[in-house]
Amino acid sequence: MAKFEEVITSFWQDPIEDNHVALTDAAIRDAEEKLGVRLPASLLRLLRVRNGGHVAAHWDAFPVEGSSWSEHYACFDYLEGILDEDDSPTILDTPYLVREWELPSPVVLLHGDGHWWVALDYRACGPTGEPSVVEIDSDGPDVVFLAPDFESFVEELTSSERFLVDDQLAVATVDAPAAGIHVGTRTPKIELPDRIPRTE
């Protein structure tokens, strides 16, 4: 497990391809007022380095069984920022998305595509407490506990590549008798879907 201080130096994907503006104290105060919660200090530290964008491949997955994304991990290849310049989704879209997808509340959505979300969960700690991190399956709706706080969540992040081989071997093992595939044969790489833009 990596320490938060180690992850923060290499968390973001390079080069910068996102149009998020630099994070300011005023923007943080405005976001917390609009969301009605206090955002975790560890999250704000990451967003001060880069205010949202693609996560480096070393840190794009959280190991967990029973995720709606994969049998072995929750996807975290993007982290929403607070402000941007091109009307891309941000964490400030949370109230609208919670209503649209009938999600539990209060939460702050960090990443997702509508059918699943990684979120800060304030239901137990209250708006000024330290939220846990959960994965929400909108089609369930099931809530899978990931970590007791955001810093612990970041420290458990790893690369999705380590799980792709396991997933491919599992598919090959299950389908081998019917398809005539030798068990252990490497199947084609699983292509992950692009982020789905916000619907109006």
MIDRENLO-372155 format. One record per atom (N, C-alpha, C): residue in three letters; x, y, z. Coordinates in steps of 0.2 Angstrom, whole numbers, plus 2048, in hexadecimal, padded with zeros to 3 digits. Example, Ala and Ser with C-alpha at 12.3 -4.5 7.8 and 13.67 -1.06 7.14 Angstrom:
<nodes>
ALA8427E4827
ALA83E7EA827
ALA8427F0827
SER8407F5823
SER8447FB824
SER840800827
</nodes>
This chain:
<nodes>
MET8047FA800
MET800800800
MET804806800
ALA80380B7FB
ALA8078117FB
ALA804816800
LYS80981A802
LYS807820807
LYS804826803
PHE7FF829806
PHE7FC82F802
PHE8018347FF
GLU807835803
GLU80C83A801
GLU80F8377FA
GLU8108317FA
GLU81382E7F4
GLU80E82E7EE
VAL80882D7EF
VAL80382D7EA
VAL8028347E7
ILE8018397EB
ILE80083F7E9
ILE8058427E4
THR80B8407E4
THR8108437DF
THR80F8407D8
SER80B83A7D8
SER80B8377D1
SER8048357D0
PHE7FF8387D3
PHE7F88367D3
PHE7F58387CC
TRP7F783E7C9
TRP7F38407C3
TRP7F783E7BD
GLN7F383C7B7
GLN7F683A7B1
GLN7F98407AE
ASP7FF83F7AA
ASP8028447A6
ASP80284279F
PRO80284779A
PRO80184E79C
PRO7FA85079E
ILE7FA8567A0
ILE7F38597A2
ILE7EF85A79C
GLU7E985679C
GLU7E4857796
GLU7DE85A798
ASP7DD85C79E
ASP7D685E7A0
ASP7D68667A1
ASN7D08697A1
ASN7D08707A1
ASN7CE8737A7
HIS7CF86F7AD
HIS7CD8727B3
HIS7D18787B5
VAL7CE87D7B8
VAL7D28827BA
VAL7D58817C1
ALA7DA8857C3
ALA7DE8847C9
ALA7D98857CF
LEU7DA8817D4
LEU7D58817DA
LEU7D78877DF
THR7D288B7E1
THR7D38907E6
THR7D088F7EC
ASP7D28927F1
ASP7CE8927F8
ASP7C78947F7
ALA7C68997F3
ALA7BF89C7F2
ALA7BB8967EE
ALA7BD8937EA
ALA7BA88D7E6
ALA7B88887EB
ILE7BD8867EF
ILE7BB8817F4
ILE7B68837F9
ARG7B68897FB
ARG7B188B800
ARG7AA88B7FC
ASP7AA88D7F6
ASP7A488D7F2
ASP7A18867F1
ALA7A68827F0
ALA7A487B7EE
ALA7A18787F5
GLU7A48797FA
GLU7A2876801
GLU79B879802
GLU79A87F801
GLU793882802
GLU78E87F7FE
LYS78F87E7F8
LYS78A87C7F3
LYS7898747F4
LEU78E8707F6
LEU78D8697F8
LEU78A8687FF
GLY78B86D803
GLY78986C80A
GLY78D86880E
VAL79486780C
VAL798862810
VAL79F865810
ARG7A3863815
ARG7AA864815
ARG7AE85F811
LEU7B286180C
LEU7B685C808
LEU7BC85A80C
PRO7BE85480B
PRO7C485180E
PRO7CA85580C
ALA7CE856811
ALA7D585A810
ALA7D985680B
SER7D985080B
SER7DD84C807
SER7DB84C7FF
LEU7D484D7FE
LEU7D184E7F8
LEU7D48557F5
LEU7D385A7F9
LEU7D58617F7
LEU7DC8617F6
ARG7E085D7F9
ARG7E885D7F8
ARG7E985B7F1
LEU7E58567EF
LEU7E68537E8
LEU7E38587E3
LEU7DE85B7E4
LEU7DB8607E0
LEU7DF8677DF
ARG7E38687E4
ARG7E786E7E4
ARG7ED86D7DF
VAL7EF8667DE
VAL7F48647DA
VAL7F18657D2
ARG7EC8627D1
ARG7E88637CB
ARG7E08627CD
ASN7DD8677CA
ASN7D68677CC
ASN7D18637C8
GLY7D385C7C9
GLY7CF8577C5
GLY7D28557BF
GLY7D184F7BD
GLY7D384C7B6
GLY7D58457B7
HIS7D88427B2
HIS7DA83B7B1
HIS7DF8397B6
VAL7DE8347BA
VAL7E28317BF
VAL7E882C7BB
ALA7EE82D7BD
ALA7F38297BA
ALA7F28217BB
ALA7F481E7B6
ALA7F38167B6
ALA7F58127BC
HIS7FA8157C0
HIS7FC8127C6
HIS7F78127CB
TRP7F28167CB
TRP7ED8177D0
TRP7E68177CE
ASP7E48147C9
ASP7DE8147C6
ASP7D980F7C8
ALA7DA80B7CD
ALA7D68067CF
ALA7D68057D7
PHE7D08037DA
PHE7D08027E1
PHE7CE7FA7E2
PRO7D37F77E5
PRO7D17EF7E6
PRO7CB7EE7EA
VAL7C67EB7E8
VAL7C07E97EC
VAL7BC7E37E8
GLU7BA7DF7EC
GLU7B67DA7E9
GLU7AE7DC7E9
GLY7AB7DA7E3
GLY7A47DC7E3
GLY7A27E37E0
SER7A77E67DD
SER7A67EC7DA
SER7A17EC7D4
SER79E7F17D2
SER7997F17CC
SER79D7F17C6
TRP7A47F47C7
TRP7A87F57C1
TRP7AC7EE7BF
SER7AE7EA7C4
SER7B27E47C3
SER7B17E07C9
GLU7B37DA7C8
GLU7B37D57CE
GLU7B87D77D3
HIS7BD7DA7D1
HIS7C37DB7D5
HIS7C57E27D7
TYR7C27E77D3
TYR7C47EE7D5
TYR7BF7F37D3
ALA7BF7F97D6
ALA7BB7FF7D4
ALA7BF8037D0
CYS7BC8067CA
CYS7C080A7C6
CYS7C08117C9
PHE7C78147C8
PHE7C881B7CB
PHE7CD81E7C6
ASP7CB81E7C0
ASP7D08217BB
ASP7CF8297B9
TYR7CA82C7BD
TYR7C98337BD
TYR7C68357C3
LEU7C883B7C5
LEU7C683F7CB
LEU7C38467C9
GLU7BD8477CA
GLU7BA84D7C9
GLU7BD8537CD
GLY7BD8587CA
GLY7C085E7CD
GLY7BA8627D0
ILE7BC8697D2
ILE7B686D7D4
ILE7B48727CF
LEU7B98757CB
LEU7B78797C6
LEU7BA8787BF
ASP7B78797BA
ASP7BB8787B3
ASP7B987E7AF
GLU7BB87E7A9
GLU7BA8837A4
GLU7B688179E
ASP7B487A79E
ASP7B0878798
ASP7AA874799
ASP7A787679F
ASP7A18737A1
ASP7A186B7A2
SER7A78687A3
SER7A88617A5
SER7A58607AC
PRO7A385A7AD
PRO7A08587B4
PRO7A585A7B9
THR7A385C7BF
THR7A785D7C5
THR7A385A7CB
ILE7A785A7D1
ILE7A38587D7
ILE79D85C7D8
LEU79D8627D6
LEU7978677D7
LEU7918657D3
ASP7918607CF
ASP78C85D7CC
ASP7888587D0
THR78B8567D6
THR7888517DA
THR7818527DC
PRO77F8577DE
PRO7778587E0
PRO7738567DA
TYR7758587D4
TYR7718577CE
TYR77184F7CC
LEU77784C7CD
LEU7788457CB
LEU7748417D0
VAL7758437D7
VAL77183F7DC
VAL76A83F7DB
ARG7678447D8
ARG7608447D7
ARG75E8407D0
GLU7628417CB
GLU76183E7C5
GLU7628367C6
TRP7678347C9
TRP76882D7CA
TRP76582A7D0
GLU76182E7D4
GLU75E82C7DB
GLU7638287DF
LEU76982C7E0
LEU76E8297E4
LEU76D82A7EC
PRO7708267F0
PRO7708287F7
PRO77382F7F9
SER7718327FE
SER7748397FF
SER77483A807
PRO77983E809
PRO77E842806
PRO78483F804
VAL78683F7FD
VAL78C83D7FB
VAL78F8427F6
VAL7968427F5
VAL7998467F0
VAL79C8417EA
LEU79A8427E4
LEU79C83D7DF
LEU7A383F7DC
LEU7A883A7DC
LEU7AE83C7DA
LEU7B08397D3
HIS7AC8347D1
HIS7AD8317CB
HIS7A882C7C9
GLY7A682B7C3
GLY7A18277C1
GLY79E8287BA
ASP7998247B8
ASP7968257B1
ASP78F8257B1
GLY78C8257B7
GLY7858257B8
GLY78281E7BB
HIS7858197B8
HIS7838127BB
HIS7878107C1
TRP78D8137C2
TRP7918127C8
TRP7948187CA
TRP7968197D0
TRP79981F7D2
TRP79E81D7D8
VAL7A48207D8
VAL7A88207DE
VAL7A78277E2
ALA7A58277E8
ALA7A282D7EC
ALA7A582D7F3
LEU7A58337F5
LEU7A68357FD
LEU79F834800
ASP79E830805
ASP79882E808
ASP79883280F
TYR793837810
TYR79383B816
TYR78D83881A
ARG78A833818
ARG78383181C
ARG78582F823
ALA78A82C825
ALA78C82A82C
ALA78F83082F
CYS79483382C
CYS798838830
CYS79583F830
GLY79084182C
GLY78D84782C
GLY79184C827
PRO78E852826
PRO792856821
PRO798859823
THR79A859829
THR7A185C82B
THR7A685682D
GLY7A385082D
GLY7A884A82F
GLY7AC848829
GLU7B084382B
GLU7B4840826
GLU7B183A822
PRO7AF83B81C
PRO7AB836818
PRO7AF830816
SER7AB82B816
SER7AE825813
SER7AE82580B
VAL7B1820808
VAL7B1820801
VAL7AD81A7FF
VAL7A881A7FA
VAL7A48157F8
VAL7A38147F1
GLU7A180F7EE
GLU79F80E7E7
GLU79880D7E7
ILE7948117E3
ILE78D8107E3
ILE78B80D7DC
ASP7878087DC
ASP7848057D6
ASP77D8087D5
SER77D80D7D0
SER7768107CF
SER77180B7CD
ASP7728067CA
ASP76D8017C8
ASP76B7FD7CD
GLY76E7FD7D3
GLY76D7F97D9
GLY7677FB7DD
PRO7678017E1
PRO76E8047E2
PRO7728007E8
ASP7777FE7E6
ASP77C7FB7EB
ASP7817FF7ED
VAL7838007F3
VAL7898047F6
VAL78E7FF7F8
VAL7947FF7F5
VAL79A7FB7F7
VAL79F8007FB
PHE7A07FE801
PHE7A5802805
PHE7AC800802
LEU7B0806801
LEU7B78057FF
LEU7BC807804
ALA7BB80D807
ALA7C080F80C
ALA7BD814811
PRO7C0814817
PRO7BD81881D
PRO7BE82081C
ASP7C3822817
ASP7C4829816
ASP7C782980F
PHE7C882F80C
PHE7CA830806
PHE7D282F806
GLU7D583180B
GLU7DD82F80B
GLU7DE82880B
SER7DA82480F
SER7DB81D80F
SER7DA81A808
PHE7D481D805
PHE7D381A7FE
PHE7D881B7F9
VAL7DB8217F9
VAL7E18237F5
VAL7E781E7F6
GLU7E881D7FC
GLU7EE8197FE
GLU7ED8117FB
GLU7E780F7FA
GLU7E58087F8
GLU7E58087F0
LEU7E580E7ED
LEU7E580D7E6
LEU7EB80A7E2
THR7E98077DD
THR7EE8037D9
THR7ED8037D2
SER7F07FF7CE
SER7EF8007C6
SER7EA7FA7C4
SER7E57FC7C0
SER7E07F87BD
SER7E37F27B9
GLU7E97F37B7
GLU7ED7EE7B3
GLU7EE7E87B6
ARG7EF7E87BD
ARG7F07E27C1
ARG7EA7DE7C1
PHE7E47E17C0
PHE7DE7DD7C0
PHE7DC7DA7BA
LEU7DE7DE7B4
LEU7DB7DC7AE
LEU7DD7D57AC
VAL7E37D37AE
VAL7E67CC7AC
VAL7E17C77B0
ASP7E07C87B6
ASP7DC7C47BA
ASP7D57C37B7
ASP7D27C97B5
ASP7CB7C97B2
ASP7CB7C57AC
GLN7D17C67A8
GLN7D17C27A1
GLN7D27BB7A2
LEU7D67B97A7
LEU7D77B27A9
LEU7D07AF7AB
ALA7CD7B27AF
ALA7C67B07B2
ALA7C17AF7AC
VAL7C17B37A7
VAL7BD7B37A2
VAL7BF7AD79E
ALA7C57AC79C
ALA7C87A6798
ALA7C67A079C
THR7C779F7A3
THR7C67997A6
THR7BE7977A6
VAL7BA79C7A7
VAL7B379B7A6
VAL7B179979F
ASP7B379C79A
ASP7B179B793
ASP7B5795790
ALA7BA793793
ALA7BF78E78F
ALA7BC78878D
PRO7B8784791
PRO7B577E78E
PRO7B077F788
ALA7AC785789
ALA7A7786783
ALA7AB78877D
ALA7B078D77E
ALA7B3790778
ALA7B978C776
GLY7BB786779
GLY7C1783777
GLY7C8786779
ILE7C878B77E
ILE7CD78F77F
ILE7D178B785
HIS7D878B784
HIS7DC788789
HIS7DC78C78F
VAL7DA789795
VAL7DA78D79B
VAL7E179179D
GLY7E179779E
GLY7E779B79F
GLY7E979F799
THR7E579E793
THR7E77A278D
THR7E57A978F
ARG7E97AE78D
ARG7E87B578E
ARG7E37B7789
THR7DE7BA78B
THR7D87BD787
THR7DA7C4785
PRO7D77C7780
PRO7D87CE77E
PRO7D77D3784
LYS7DB7D8784
LYS7DA7DD789
LYS7D37E078A
ILE7D17E1790
ILE7CA7E4791
ILE7CB7EB790
GLU7C77EE78B
GLU7C77F578A
GLU7C27F878F
LEU7C47FD793
LEU7C0801797
LEU7BC806793
PRO7B6808795
PRO7B280D792
PRO7B5814793
ASP7B481978F
ASP7B581F790
ASP7B0822795
ARG7B2828798
ARG7AE82B79D
ARG7A782D799
ILE7A282D79C
ILE79B82F799
ILE79A83679B
PRO79983A796
PRO798841797
PRO79184279B
ARG79184879F
ARG78A8497A2
ARG78584A79D
THR77F84879F
THR77984979B
THR77584F79D
GLU773853799
GLU76F85979B
GLU76885779D
</nodes>
